[in-house]
Amino acid sequence: MLVGHGTVRASTMGYDDRPPTREEIERMKEHVAIAMENGAFGLSSGLIYPPGCYAETDELIELCKVVSRYGGIYASHVRNEGRNLIQSVREAIEIGGRSDVPVEISRFKASGKPNWGKVRGALKMVEEVGPWALT
């Protein structure tokens, strides 16, 4: 079982399109820690959907640092599968690297025929990071 970033964020601050306060970040970190202590093996995010799409990278890094303490993973439905696929994969890699958690990219694909060739570039980035960082 993964703890959902969207659930954690919504239970802490609703569907507000804004950065969390320091207190809200701390509450979200507590929620993640409780979930990990109760059997979750990582954090998932759906950055293409509300409220995940409102989260900035640093918010996810802070939550993944908690996941790291428990040896968990970060599974992401990345922010964009079309024109900004490369940036979205780069963000997932950054989150894992800065929080020291392995990353799983859900539905690794390029949406829209004009973007199909971007998968090669995204896979190259993944290969450069190495299998230790991505699952």
N, CA, C and O atoms as a Tinker XYZ file with bonds, in Angstrom:
   540  protein
     1  N      0.839000   -1.166000    0.000000    73     2
     2  CA     0.000000    0.000000    0.000000    64     1     3
     3  C      0.890000    1.236000    0.000000    63     2     4     5
     4  O      1.896000    1.298000    0.706000    81     3
     5  N      0.502000    2.203000   -0.795000    73     3     6
     6  CA     1.174000    3.500000   -0.834000    64     5     7
     7  C      0.262000    4.543000   -0.202000    63     6     8     9
     8  O     -0.960000    4.456000   -0.323000    81     7
     9  N      0.841000    5.516000    0.463000    73     7    10
    10  CA     0.050000    6.632000    0.972000    64     9    11
    11  C     -0.033000    7.671000   -0.146000    63    10    12    13
    12  O      0.980000    8.023000   -0.750000    81    11
    13  N     -1.219000    8.147000   -0.409000    73    11    14
    14  CA    -1.426000    9.080000   -1.505000    64    13    15
    15  C     -1.137000   10.521000   -1.118000    63    14    16    17
    16  O     -1.697000   11.040000   -0.152000    81    15
    17  N     -0.263000   11.158000   -1.873000    73    15    18
    18  CA     0.035000   12.566000   -1.629000    64    17    19
    19  C     -1.240000   13.409000   -1.684000    63    18    20    21
    20  O     -1.445000   14.283000   -0.842000    81    19
    21  N     -2.095000   13.146000   -2.671000    73    19    22
    22  CA    -3.326000   13.919000   -2.803000    64    21    23
    23  C     -4.211000   13.804000   -1.577000    63    22    24    25
    24  O     -4.814000   14.789000   -1.151000    81    23
    25  N     -4.294000   12.615000   -1.008000    73    23    26
    26  CA    -5.093000   12.403000    0.199000    64    25    27
    27  C     -4.494000   13.159000    1.373000    63    26    28    29
    28  O     -5.208000   13.813000    2.134000    81    27
    29  N     -3.177000   13.064000    1.515000    73    27    30
    30  CA    -2.483000   13.753000    2.605000    64    29    31
    31  C     -2.658000   15.265000    2.470000    63    30    32    33
    32  O     -2.948000   15.956000    3.446000    81    31
    33  N     -2.481000   15.763000    1.265000    73    31    34
    34  CA    -2.587000   17.215000    1.027000    64    33    35
    35  C     -4.027000   17.691000    1.258000    63    34    36    37
    36  O     -4.249000   18.691000    1.940000    81    35
    37  N     -4.994000   16.981000    0.693000    73    35    38
    38  CA    -6.397000   17.387000    0.831000    64    37    39
    39  C     -6.854000   17.345000    2.287000    63    38    40    41
    40  O     -7.611000   18.214000    2.721000    81    39
    41  N     -6.406000   16.353000    3.041000    73    39    42
    42  CA    -6.823000   16.268000    4.443000    64    41    43
    43  C     -6.181000   17.362000    5.289000    63    42    44    45
    44  O     -6.678000   17.694000    6.365000    81    43
    45  N     -5.086000   17.916000    4.804000    73    43    46
    46  CA    -4.381000   18.960000    5.548000    64    45    47
    47  C     -4.817000   20.361000    5.137000    63    46    48    49
    48  O     -4.988000   21.235000    5.987000    81    47
    49  N     -4.996000   20.577000    3.836000    73    47    50
    50  CA    -5.263000   21.941000    3.362000    64    49    51
    51  C     -6.336000   22.024000    2.292000    63    50    52    53
    52  O     -6.454000   23.037000    1.602000    81    51
    53  N     -7.119000   20.960000    2.153000    73    51    54
    54  CA    -8.178000   20.966000    1.157000    64    53    55
    55  C     -7.618000   20.982000   -0.255000    63    54    56    57
    56  O     -6.527000   20.472000   -0.507000    81    55
    57  N     -8.357000   21.559000   -1.152000    73    55    58
    58  CA    -7.949000   21.618000   -2.559000    64    57    59
    59  C     -7.428000   23.009000   -2.930000    63    58    60    61
    60  O     -7.556000   23.449000   -4.072000    81    59
    61  N     -6.847000   23.682000   -1.957000    73    59    62
    62  CA    -6.325000   25.026000   -2.189000    64    61    63
    63  C     -5.147000   24.994000   -3.158000    63    62    64    65
    64  O     -4.233000   24.182000   -3.017000    81    63
    65  N     -5.180000   25.878000   -4.132000    73    63    66
    66  CA    -4.098000   26.018000   -5.117000    64    65    67
    67  C     -3.112000   27.055000   -4.590000    63    66    68    69
    68  O     -3.098000   28.211000   -5.014000    81    67
    69  N     -2.288000   26.596000   -3.649000    73    67    70
    70  CA    -1.288000   27.461000   -3.025000    64    69    71
    71  C     -0.244000   26.590000   -2.348000    63    70    72    73
    72  O     -0.491000   25.414000   -2.082000    81    71
    73  N      0.922000   27.162000   -2.067000    73    71    74
    74  CA     1.915000   26.397000   -1.308000    64    73    75
    75  C      1.447000   26.211000    0.135000    63    74    76    77
    76  O      0.769000   27.080000    0.682000    81    75
    77  N      1.799000   25.099000    0.745000    73    75    78
    78  CA     1.439000   24.899000    2.148000    64    77    79
    79  C      2.277000   25.798000    3.056000    63    78    80    81
    80  O      3.394000   26.185000    2.714000    81    79
    81  N      1.717000   26.116000    4.211000    73    79    82
    82  CA     2.486000   26.826000    5.233000    64    81    83
    83  C      3.466000   25.835000    5.861000    63    82    84    85
    84  O      3.363000   24.629000    5.636000    81    83
    85  N      4.404000   26.338000    6.636000    73    83    86
    86  CA     5.359000   25.464000    7.337000    64    85    87
    87  C      4.601000   24.491000    8.245000    63    86    88    89
    88  O      4.956000   23.316000    8.341000    81    87
    89  N      3.555000   24.989000    8.907000    73    87    90
    90  CA     2.767000   24.133000    9.803000    64    89    91
    91  C      2.048000   23.032000    9.013000    63    90    92    93
    92  O      1.962000   21.891000    9.467000    81    91
    93  N      1.539000   23.378000    7.845000    73    91    94
    94  CA     0.858000   22.379000    7.016000    64    93    95
    95  C      1.838000   21.328000    6.507000    63    94    96    97
    96  O      1.501000   20.145000    6.448000    81    95
    97  N      3.038000   21.746000    6.143000    73    95    98
    98  CA     4.065000   20.769000    5.732000    64    97    99
    99  C      4.339000   19.806000    6.881000    63    98   100   101
   100  O      4.420000   18.596000    6.671000    81    99
   101  N      4.480000   20.329000    8.081000    73    99   102
   102  CA     4.757000   19.472000    9.236000    64   101   103
   103  C      3.610000   18.498000    9.480000    63   102   104   105
   104  O      3.851000   17.333000    9.796000    81   103
   105  N      2.368000   18.953000    9.340000    73   103   106
   106  CA     1.213000   18.055000    9.499000    64   105   107
   107  C      1.216000   16.975000    8.427000    63   106   108   109
   108  O      0.952000   15.809000    8.719000    81   107
   109  N      1.513000   17.359000    7.182000    73   107   110
   110  CA     1.567000   16.362000    6.107000    64   109   111
   111  C      2.665000   15.343000    6.380000    63   110   112   113
   112  O      2.476000   14.150000    6.139000    81   111
   113  N      3.801000   15.796000    6.876000    73   111   114
   114  CA     4.891000   14.873000    7.209000    64   113   115
   115  C      4.463000   13.900000    8.304000    63   114   116   117
   116  O      4.818000   12.722000    8.265000    81   115
   117  N      3.706000   14.388000    9.275000    73   115   118
   118  CA     3.185000   13.509000   10.329000    64   117   119
   119  C      2.249000   12.455000    9.743000    63   118   120   121
   120  O      2.324000   11.284000   10.116000    81   119
   121  N      1.371000   12.863000    8.830000    73   119   122
   122  CA     0.459000   11.907000    8.182000    64   121   123
   123  C      1.243000   10.828000    7.437000    63   122   124   125
   124  O      0.909000    9.646000    7.513000    81   123
   125  N      2.279000   11.238000    6.722000    73   123   126
   126  CA     3.089000   10.274000    5.969000    64   125   127
   127  C      3.791000    9.322000    6.929000    63   126   128   129
   128  O      3.818000    8.115000    6.689000    81   127
   129  N      4.357000    9.843000    8.010000    73   127   130
   130  CA     5.042000    8.990000    8.988000    64   129   131
   131  C      4.081000    7.969000    9.593000    63   130   132   133
   132  O      4.430000    6.797000    9.738000    81   131
   133  N      2.890000    8.402000    9.941000    73   131   134
   134  CA     1.896000    7.479000   10.513000    64   133   135
   135  C      1.549000    6.388000    9.506000    63   134   136   137
   136  O      1.458000    5.215000    9.868000    81   135
   137  N      1.356000    6.762000    8.259000    73   135   138
   138  CA     1.043000    5.767000    7.225000    64   137   139
   139  C      2.189000    4.775000    7.063000    63   138   140   141
   140  O      1.960000    3.572000    6.937000    81   139
   141  N      3.419000    5.276000    7.065000    73   139   142
   142  CA     4.574000    4.382000    6.912000    64   141   143
   143  C      4.676000    3.435000    8.107000    63   142   144   145
   144  O      4.967000    2.251000    7.939000    81   143
   145  N      4.439000    3.948000    9.296000    73   143   146
   146  CA     4.480000    3.109000   10.501000    64   145   147
   147  C      3.378000    2.057000   10.495000    63   146   148   149
   148  O      3.494000    1.023000   11.153000    81   147
   149  N      2.314000    2.323000    9.752000    73   147   150
   150  CA     1.191000    1.390000    9.684000    64   149   151
   151  C      1.207000    0.516000    8.439000    63   150   152   153
   152  O      0.189000   -0.080000    8.089000    81   151
   153  N      2.346000    0.435000    7.772000    73   151   154
   154  CA     2.490000   -0.530000    6.691000    64   153   155
   155  C      2.626000    0.006000    5.287000    63   154   156   157
   156  O      2.876000   -0.773000    4.367000    81   155
   157  N      2.472000    1.304000    5.077000    73   155   158
   158  CA     2.678000    1.838000    3.722000    64   157   159
   159  C      4.140000    1.624000    3.340000    63   158   160   161
   160  O      5.023000    1.671000    4.197000    81   159
   161  N      4.390000    1.391000    2.064000    73   159   162
   162  CA     5.776000    1.209000    1.635000    64   161   163
   163  C      6.267000    2.357000    0.771000    63   162   164   165
   164  O      7.304000    2.254000    0.116000    81   163
   165  N      5.509000    3.462000    0.772000    73   163   166
   166  CA     5.962000    4.631000    0.038000    64   165   167
   167  C      4.858000    5.639000   -0.160000    63   166   168   169
   168  O      3.745000    5.497000    0.347000    81   167
   169  N      5.207000    6.672000   -0.922000    73   167   170
   170  CA     4.299000    7.768000   -1.239000    64   169   171
   171  C      4.000000    7.743000   -2.725000    63   170   172   173
   172  O      4.904000    7.572000   -3.542000    81   171
   173  N      2.733000    7.913000   -3.076000    73   171   174
   174  CA     2.365000    8.041000   -4.487000    64   173   175
   175  C      1.863000    9.455000   -4.734000    63   174   176   177
   176  O      1.353000   10.119000   -3.832000    81   175
   177  N      2.017000    9.898000   -5.972000    73   175   178
   178  CA     1.473000   11.212000   -6.326000    64   177   179
   179  C      0.849000   11.143000   -7.710000    63   178   180   181
   180  O      1.300000   10.402000   -8.584000    81   179
   181  N     -0.185000   11.923000   -7.880000    73   179   182
   182  CA    -0.829000   12.100000   -9.182000    64   181   183
   183  C     -0.739000   13.576000   -9.524000    63   182   184   185
   184  O     -1.689000   14.329000   -9.312000    81   183
   185  N      0.402000   13.985000  -10.053000    73   183   186
   186  CA     0.675000   15.407000  -10.247000    64   185   187
   187  C     -0.059000   16.013000  -11.429000    63   186   188   189
   188  O      0.063000   17.207000  -11.705000    81   187
   189  N     -0.815000   15.190000  -12.115000    73   187   190
   190  CA    -1.612000   15.679000  -13.233000    64   189   191
   191  C     -3.031000   16.029000  -12.761000    63   190   192   193
   192  O     -3.796000   16.663000  -13.487000    81   191
   193  N     -3.369000   15.606000  -11.536000    73   191   194
   194  CA    -4.717000   15.779000  -10.975000    64   193   195
   195  C     -4.697000   16.698000   -9.753000    63   194   196   197
   196  O     -3.689000   16.762000   -9.048000    81   195
   197  N     -5.811000   17.418000   -9.490000    73   195   198
   198  CA    -5.914000   18.161000   -8.233000    64   197   199
   199  C     -6.040000   17.182000   -7.069000    63   198   200   201
   200  O     -6.651000   16.130000   -7.257000    81   199
   201  N     -5.515000   17.450000   -5.907000    73   199   202
   202  CA    -4.747000   18.624000   -5.548000    64   201   203
   203  C     -3.249000   18.482000   -5.816000    63   202   204   205
   204  O     -2.487000   19.418000   -5.573000    81   203
   205  N     -2.822000   17.320000   -6.315000    73   203   206
   206  CA    -1.393000   17.111000   -6.561000    64   205   207
   207  C     -0.788000   18.112000   -7.521000    63   206   208   209
   208  O      0.372000   18.496000   -7.373000    81   207
   209  N     -1.563000   18.538000   -8.504000    73   207   210
   210  CA    -1.039000   19.480000   -9.496000    64   209   211
   211  C     -0.701000   20.832000   -8.880000    63   210   212   213
   212  O      0.002000   21.631000   -9.499000    81   211
   213  N     -1.190000   21.102000   -7.668000    73   211   214
   214  CA    -0.887000   22.368000   -6.998000    64   213   215
   215  C      0.416000   22.296000   -6.201000    63   214   216   217
   216  O      0.928000   23.326000   -5.761000    81   215
   217  N      0.949000   21.106000   -6.014000    73   215   218
   218  CA     2.145000   20.928000   -5.191000    64   217   219
   219  C      3.397000   21.336000   -5.955000    63   218   220   221
   220  O      3.547000   21.035000   -7.139000    81   219
   221  N      4.279000   22.015000   -5.264000    73   219   222
   222  CA     5.585000   22.336000   -5.829000    64   221   223
   223  C      6.546000   21.202000   -5.500000    63   222   224   225
   224  O      6.292000   20.394000   -4.606000    81   223
   225  N      7.633000   21.155000   -6.222000    73   223   226
   226  CA     8.622000   20.089000   -6.065000    64   225   227
   227  C      9.115000   19.982000   -4.626000    63   226   228   229
   228  O      9.236000   18.877000   -4.096000    81   227
   229  N      9.399000   21.110000   -3.991000    73   227   230
   230  CA     9.943000   21.078000   -2.627000    64   229   231
   231  C      8.984000   20.436000   -1.627000    63   230   232   233
   232  O      9.427000   19.794000   -0.675000    81   231
   233  N      7.698000   20.597000   -1.828000    73   231   234
   234  CA     6.708000   19.946000   -0.959000    64   233   235
   235  C      6.857000   18.430000   -1.040000    63   234   236   237
   236  O      6.863000   17.744000   -0.018000    81   235
   237  N      6.976000   17.922000   -2.244000    73   235   238
   238  CA     7.110000   16.477000   -2.445000    64   237   239
   239  C      8.432000   15.965000   -1.891000    63   238   240   241
   240  O      8.489000   14.864000   -1.343000    81   239
   241  N      9.486000   16.749000   -2.029000    73   239   242
   242  CA    10.786000   16.360000   -1.480000    64   241   243
   243  C     10.695000   16.233000    0.035000    63   242   244   245
   244  O     11.192000   15.266000    0.611000    81   243
   245  N     10.060000   17.210000    0.681000    73   243   246
   246  CA     9.914000   17.155000    2.141000    64   245   247
   247  C      9.176000   15.894000    2.580000    63   246   248   249
   248  O      9.577000   15.247000    3.548000    81   247
   249  N      8.113000   15.544000    1.886000    73   247   250
   250  CA     7.352000   14.344000    2.248000    64   249   251
   251  C      8.150000   13.079000    1.957000    63   250   252   253
   252  O      8.087000   12.116000    2.721000    81   251
   253  N      8.891000   13.075000    0.871000    73   251   254
   254  CA     9.694000   11.898000    0.527000    64   253   255
   255  C     10.869000   11.705000    1.480000    63   254   256   257
   256  O     11.351000   10.584000    1.637000    81   255
   257  N     11.332000   12.763000    2.111000    73   255   258
   258  CA    12.380000   12.609000    3.134000    64   257   259
   259  C     11.860000   11.762000    4.289000    63   258   260   261
   260  O     12.614000   10.994000    4.886000    81   259
   261  N     10.588000   11.896000    4.604000    73   259   262
   262  CA     9.969000   11.049000    5.634000    64   261   263
   263  C      9.937000    9.608000    5.136000    63   262   264   265
   264  O     10.285000    8.684000    5.871000    81   263
   265  N      9.522000    9.420000    3.900000    73   263   266
   266  CA     9.471000    8.085000    3.293000    64   265   267
   267  C     10.852000    7.436000    3.333000    63   266   268   269
   268  O     10.970000    6.237000    3.587000    81   267
   269  N     11.882000    8.216000    3.085000    73   267   270
   270  CA    13.257000    7.708000    3.079000    64   269   271
   271  C     13.649000    7.115000    4.426000    63   270   272   273
   272  O     14.346000    6.102000    4.480000    81   271
   273  N     13.211000    7.733000    5.500000    73   271   274
   274  CA    13.546000    7.227000    6.844000    64   273   275
   275  C     13.023000    5.813000    7.065000    63   274   276   277
   276  O     13.542000    5.081000    7.907000    81   275
   277  N     11.995000    5.429000    6.310000    73   275   278
   278  CA    11.380000    4.108000    6.449000    64   277   279
   279  C     11.784000    3.163000    5.320000    63   278   280   281
   280  O     11.272000    2.047000    5.234000    81   279
   281  N     12.689000    3.598000    4.464000    73   279   282
   282  CA    13.129000    2.746000    3.356000    64   281   283
   283  C     12.100000    2.592000    2.256000    63   282   284   285
   284  O     12.109000    1.593000    1.536000    81   283
   285  N     11.214000    3.565000    2.113000    73   283   286
   286  CA    10.142000    3.473000    1.126000    64   285   287
   287  C     10.507000    3.997000   -0.248000    63   286   288   289
   288  O     11.652000    4.368000   -0.505000    81   287
   289  N      9.509000    4.020000   -1.131000    73   287   290
   290  CA     9.690000    4.476000   -2.511000    64   289   291
   291  C      8.755000    5.656000   -2.791000    63   290   292   293
   292  O      7.832000    5.941000   -2.027000    81   291
   293  N      9.025000    6.324000   -3.905000    73   291   294
   294  CA     8.146000    7.382000   -4.403000    64   293   295
   295  C      7.631000    6.941000   -5.759000    63   294   296   297
   296  O      8.416000    6.726000   -6.683000    81   295
   297  N      6.313000    6.804000   -5.887000    73   295   298
   298  CA     5.677000    6.419000   -7.152000    64   297   299
   299  C      4.895000    7.613000   -7.675000    63   298   300   301
   300  O      4.014000    8.133000   -6.990000    81   299
   301  N      5.218000    8.048000   -8.889000    73   299   302
   302  CA     4.608000    9.266000   -9.404000    64   301   303
   303  C      3.939000    9.077000  -10.751000    63   302   304   305
   304  O      4.517000    8.517000  -11.682000    81   303
   305  N      2.710000    9.555000  -10.832000    73   303   306
   306  CA     2.086000    9.814000  -12.126000    64   305   307
   307  C      2.516000   11.248000  -12.403000    63   306   308   309
   308  O      1.956000   12.193000  -11.846000    81   307
   309  N      3.505000   11.401000  -13.260000    73   307   310
   310  CA     4.193000   12.681000  -13.421000    64   309   311
   311  C      3.258000   13.794000  -13.868000    63   310   312   313
   312  O      2.139000   13.558000  -14.326000    81   311
   313  N      3.750000   14.999000  -13.721000    73   311   314
   314  CA     2.984000   16.225000  -13.936000    64   313   315
   315  C      2.468000   16.401000  -15.360000    63   314   316   317
   316  O      1.397000   16.971000  -15.565000    81   315
   317  N      3.217000   15.919000  -16.338000    73   315   318
   318  CA     2.835000   16.143000  -17.732000    64   317   319
   319  C      3.379000   15.009000  -18.583000    63   318   320   321
   320  O      4.556000   14.666000  -18.475000    81   319
   321  N      2.546000   14.429000  -19.421000    73   319   322
   322  CA     2.965000   13.322000  -20.292000    64   321   323
   323  C      3.030000   13.761000  -21.745000    63   322   324   325
   324  O      3.243000   12.939000  -22.636000    81   323
   325  N      2.850000   15.043000  -21.986000    73   323   326
   326  CA     2.846000   15.569000  -23.347000    64   325   327
   327  C      4.053000   16.430000  -23.614000    63   326   328   329
   328  O      5.194000   15.979000  -23.524000    81   327
   329  N      3.786000   17.672000  -23.943000    73   327   330
   330  CA     4.830000   18.611000  -24.338000    64   329   331
   331  C      5.934000   18.747000  -23.286000    63   330   332   333
   332  O      7.094000   18.965000  -23.637000    81   331
   333  N      5.589000   18.622000  -22.009000    73   331   334
   334  CA     6.567000   18.796000  -20.927000    64   333   335
   335  C      6.972000   17.482000  -20.265000    63   334   336   337
   336  O      7.314000   17.460000  -19.082000    81   335
   337  N      6.936000   16.395000  -21.019000    73   335   338
   338  CA     7.307000   15.084000  -20.472000    64   337   339
   339  C      8.718000   15.086000  -19.895000    63   338   340   341
   340  O      8.928000   14.600000  -18.783000    81   339
   341  N      9.680000   15.619000  -20.625000    73   339   342
   342  CA    11.079000   15.589000  -20.173000    64   341   343
   343  C     11.214000   16.317000  -18.834000    63   342   344   345
   344  O     11.858000   15.804000  -17.919000    81   343
   345  N     10.620000   17.496000  -18.707000    73   343   346
   346  CA    10.689000   18.243000  -17.454000    64   345   347
   347  C     10.018000   17.478000  -16.317000    63   346   348   349
   348  O     10.474000   17.527000  -15.174000    81   347
   349  N      8.944000   16.778000  -16.633000    73   347   350
   350  CA     8.223000   16.023000  -15.610000    64   349   351
   351  C      9.036000   14.835000  -15.113000    63   350   352   353
   352  O      9.056000   14.556000  -13.914000    81   351
   353  N      9.699000   14.140000  -16.015000    73   351   354
   354  CA    10.562000   13.022000  -15.614000    64   353   355
   355  C     11.746000   13.561000  -14.821000    63   354   356   357
   356  O     12.154000   12.964000  -13.825000    81   355
   357  N     12.292000   14.677000  -15.257000    73   355   358
   358  CA    13.405000   15.307000  -14.533000    64   357   359
   359  C     12.976000   15.655000  -13.105000    63   358   360   361
   360  O     13.748000   15.478000  -12.163000    81   359
   361  N     11.748000   16.149000  -12.947000    73   359   362
   362  CA    11.247000   16.480000  -11.613000    64   361   363
   363  C     11.173000   15.230000  -10.737000    63   362   364   365
   364  O     11.589000   15.267000   -9.579000    81   363
   365  N     10.653000   14.133000  -11.266000    73   363   366
   366  CA    10.555000   12.889000  -10.489000    64   365   367
   367  C     11.938000   12.416000  -10.052000    63   366   368   369
   368  O     12.122000   11.986000   -8.914000    81   367
   369  N     12.906000   12.497000  -10.959000    73   367   370
   370  CA    14.281000   12.099000  -10.633000    64   369   371
   371  C     14.849000   13.017000   -9.550000    63   370   372   373
   372  O     15.517000   12.553000   -8.626000    81   371
   373  N     14.585000   14.312000   -9.666000    73   371   374
   374  CA    15.066000   15.269000   -8.660000    64   373   375
   375  C     14.473000   14.972000   -7.289000    63   374   376   377
   376  O     15.179000   15.016000   -6.282000    81   375
   377  N     13.190000   14.673000   -7.247000    73   375   378
   378  CA    12.533000   14.366000   -5.973000    64   377   379
   379  C     13.208000   13.161000   -5.325000    63   378   380   381
   380  O     13.528000   13.192000   -4.136000    81   379
   381  N     13.423000   12.110000   -6.094000    73   379   382
   382  CA    14.090000   10.932000   -5.551000    64   381   383
   383  C     15.511000   11.219000   -5.114000    63   382   384   385
   384  O     15.940000   10.770000   -4.051000    81   383
   385  N     16.243000   11.962000   -5.924000    73   383   386
   386  CA    17.635000   12.262000   -5.609000    64   385   387
   387  C     17.791000   13.123000   -4.369000    63   386   388   389
   388  O     18.672000   12.876000   -3.546000    81   387
   389  N     16.951000   14.122000   -4.232000    73   387   390
   390  CA    17.072000   15.050000   -3.103000    64   389   391
   391  C     16.490000   14.491000   -1.811000    63   390   392   393
   392  O     16.764000   15.017000   -0.732000    81   391
   393  N     15.693000   13.436000   -1.908000    73   391   394
   394  CA    15.119000   12.834000   -0.698000    64   393   395
   395  C     15.674000   11.439000   -0.427000    63   394   396   397
   396  O     15.351000   10.825000    0.590000    81   395
   397  N     16.497000   10.949000   -1.325000    73   395   398
   398  CA    17.132000    9.633000   -1.185000    64   397   399
   399  C     16.111000    8.494000   -1.158000    63   398   400   401
   400  O     16.173000    7.605000   -0.309000    81   399
   401  N     15.166000    8.540000   -2.111000    73   399   402
   402  CA    14.214000    7.440000   -2.274000    64   401   403
   403  C     14.214000    6.969000   -3.727000    63   402   404   405
   404  O     14.379000    7.777000   -4.641000    81   403
   405  N     14.031000    5.668000   -3.944000    73   403   406
   406  CA    13.864000    5.177000   -5.316000    64   405   407
   407  C     12.557000    5.704000   -5.899000    63   406   408   409
   408  O     11.594000    5.941000   -5.171000    81   407
   409  N     12.534000    5.882000   -7.203000    73   407   410
   410  CA    11.381000    6.455000   -7.896000    64   409   411
   411  C     10.788000    5.436000   -8.854000    63   410   412   413
   412  O     11.513000    4.730000   -9.555000    81   411
   413  N      9.465000    5.366000   -8.878000    73   411   414
   414  CA     8.736000    4.567000   -9.861000    64   413   415
   415  C      7.853000    5.546000  -10.620000    63   414   416   417
   416  O      7.038000    6.250000  -10.021000    81   415
   417  N      8.013000    5.590000  -11.932000    73   415   418
   418  CA     7.186000    6.471000  -12.744000    64   417   419
   419  C      6.040000    5.647000  -13.317000    63   418   420   421
   420  O      6.247000    4.743000  -14.126000    81   419
   421  N      4.840000    5.974000  -12.885000    73   419   422
   422  CA     3.650000    5.257000  -13.337000    64   421   423
   423  C      3.266000    5.711000  -14.735000    63   422   424   425
   424  O      3.391000    6.889000  -15.069000    81   423
   425  N      2.806000    4.786000  -15.541000    73   423   426
   426  CA     2.334000    5.107000  -16.897000    64   425   427
   427  C      3.373000    5.904000  -17.675000    63   426   428   429
   428  O      3.082000    6.982000  -18.193000    81   427
   429  N      4.562000    5.374000  -17.752000    73   427   430
   430  CA     5.661000    6.057000  -18.449000    64   429   431
   431  C      5.350000    6.053000  -19.941000    63   430   432   433
   432  O      5.560000    5.058000  -20.635000    81   431
   433  N      4.847000    7.184000  -20.417000    73   431   434
   434  CA     4.448000    7.284000  -21.821000    64   433   435
   435  C      4.420000    8.743000  -22.229000    63   434   436   437
   436  O      4.462000    9.642000  -21.389000    81   435
   437  N      4.349000    8.960000  -23.525000    73   435   438
   438  CA     4.165000   10.305000  -24.065000    64   437   439
   439  C      2.776000   10.374000  -24.679000    63   438   440   441
   440  O      2.419000    9.550000  -25.522000    81   439
   441  N      2.006000   11.347000  -24.260000    73   439   442
   442  CA     0.654000   11.525000  -24.790000    64   441   443
   443  C      0.676000   12.477000  -25.977000    63   442   444   445
   444  O      1.327000   13.521000  -25.951000    81   443
   445  N     -0.037000   12.096000  -26.992000    73   443   446
   446  CA    -0.128000   12.926000  -28.190000    64   445   447
   447  C      0.964000   12.589000  -29.190000    63   446   448   449
   448  O      2.149000   12.606000  -28.857000    81   447
   449  N      0.568000   12.287000  -30.395000    73   447   450
   450  CA     1.506000   11.847000  -31.426000    64   449   451
   451  C      2.718000   12.771000  -31.582000    63   450   452   453
   452  O      3.821000   12.262000  -31.781000    81   451
   453  N      2.576000   14.093000  -31.503000    73   451   454
   454  CA     3.760000   14.951000  -31.642000    64   453   455
   455  C      4.806000   14.729000  -30.544000    63   454   456   457
   456  O      5.953000   15.151000  -30.690000    81   455
   457  N      4.420000   14.070000  -29.451000    73   455   458
   458  CA     5.329000   13.880000  -28.317000    64   457   459
   459  C      5.926000   12.481000  -28.231000    63   458   460   461
   460  O      6.760000   12.229000  -27.361000    81   459
   461  N      5.528000   11.575000  -29.097000    73   459   462
   462  CA     5.978000   10.188000  -28.991000    64   461   463
   463  C      7.492000   10.064000  -28.955000    63   462   464   465
   464  O      8.014000    9.229000  -28.217000    81   463
   465  N      8.194000   10.842000  -29.704000    73   463   466
   466  CA     9.656000   10.751000  -29.729000    64   465   467
   467  C     10.321000   11.179000  -28.438000    63   466   468   469
   468  O     11.505000   10.908000  -28.240000    81   467
   469  N      9.597000   11.836000  -27.562000    73   467   470
   470  CA    10.175000   12.307000  -26.303000    64   469   471
   471  C     10.468000   11.176000  -25.327000    63   470   472   473
   472  O     11.256000   11.347000  -24.397000    81   471
   473  N      9.845000   10.031000  -25.531000    73   471   474
   474  CA    10.083000    8.901000  -24.632000    64   473   475
   475  C     11.553000    8.492000  -24.670000    63   474   476   477
   476  O     12.127000    8.152000  -23.635000    81   475
   477  N     12.162000    8.523000  -25.845000    73   475   478
   478  CA    13.585000    8.163000  -25.947000    64   477   479
   479  C     14.441000    9.050000  -25.047000    63   478   480   481
   480  O     15.291000    8.554000  -24.308000    81   479
   481  N     14.216000   10.353000  -25.110000    73   479   482
   482  CA    14.975000   11.280000  -24.273000    64   481   483
   483  C     14.718000   11.064000  -22.794000    63   482   484   485
   484  O     15.638000   11.143000  -21.980000    81   483
   485  N     13.472000   10.791000  -22.448000    73   483   486
   486  CA    13.128000   10.543000  -21.051000    64   485   487
   487  C     13.782000    9.254000  -20.557000    63   486   488   489
   488  O     14.295000    9.205000  -19.438000    81   487
   489  N     13.765000    8.217000  -21.385000    73   487   490
   490  CA    14.410000    6.956000  -21.002000    64   489   491
   491  C     15.915000    7.128000  -20.854000    63   490   492   493
   492  O     16.528000    6.514000  -19.981000    81   491
   493  N     16.508000    7.952000  -21.693000    73   491   494
   494  CA    17.949000    8.211000  -21.588000    64   493   495
   495  C     18.266000    8.851000  -20.237000    63   494   496   497
   496  O     19.256000    8.494000  -19.598000    81   495
   497  N     17.440000    9.786000  -19.806000    73   495   498
   498  CA    17.645000   10.397000  -18.484000    64   497   499
   499  C     17.566000    9.344000  -17.384000    63   498   500   501
   500  O     18.376000    9.343000  -16.457000    81   499
   501  N     16.599000    8.462000  -17.491000    73   499   502
   502  CA    16.434000    7.398000  -16.499000    64   501   503
   503  C     17.659000    6.489000  -16.493000    63   502   504   505
   504  O     18.164000    6.134000  -15.428000    81   503
   505  N     18.132000    6.115000  -17.664000    73   503   506
   506  CA    19.309000    5.244000  -17.758000    64   505   507
   507  C     20.541000    5.904000  -17.161000    63   506   508   509
   508  O     21.365000    5.225000  -16.547000    81   507
   509  N     20.683000    7.208000  -17.327000    73   507   510
   510  CA    21.836000    7.920000  -16.775000    64   509   511
   511  C     21.812000    7.945000  -15.256000    63   510   512   513
   512  O     22.865000    7.948000  -14.619000    81   511
   513  N     20.621000    7.962000  -14.672000    73   511   514
   514  CA    20.503000    7.950000  -13.214000    64   513   515
   515  C     20.907000    6.584000  -12.679000    63   514   516   517
   516  O     21.562000    6.494000  -11.640000    81   515
   517  N     20.531000    5.540000  -13.365000    73   515   518
   518  CA    20.894000    4.191000  -12.958000    64   517   519
   519  C     19.762000    3.473000  -12.259000    63   518   520   521
   520  O     18.858000    4.107000  -11.715000    81   519
   521  N     19.807000    2.159000  -12.272000    73   519   522
   522  CA    18.724000    1.354000  -11.706000    64   521   523
   523  C     18.595000    1.471000  -10.195000    63   522   524   525
   524  O     17.536000    1.158000   -9.650000    81   523
   525  N     19.633000    1.908000   -9.505000    73   523   526
   526  CA    19.549000    2.045000   -8.045000    64   525   527
   527  C     18.526000    3.093000   -7.643000    63   526   528   529
   528  O     17.951000    3.015000   -6.557000    81   527
   529  N     18.291000    4.079000   -8.514000    73   527   530
   530  CA    17.423000    5.190000   -8.147000    64   529   531
   531  C     15.994000    5.021000   -8.628000    63   530   532   533
   532  O     15.080000    5.635000   -8.078000    81   531
   533  N     15.791000    4.210000   -9.631000    73   531   534
   534  CA    14.458000    4.067000  -10.201000    64   533   535
   535  C     14.038000    2.616000  -10.178000    63   534   536   537
   536  O     14.844000    1.714000  -10.408000    81   535
   537  N     12.757000    2.399000   -9.896000    73   535   538
   538  CA    12.254000    1.026000   -9.877000    64   537   539
   539  C     11.374000    0.799000  -11.075000    63   538   540
   540  O     10.845000   -0.298000  -11.252000    81   539
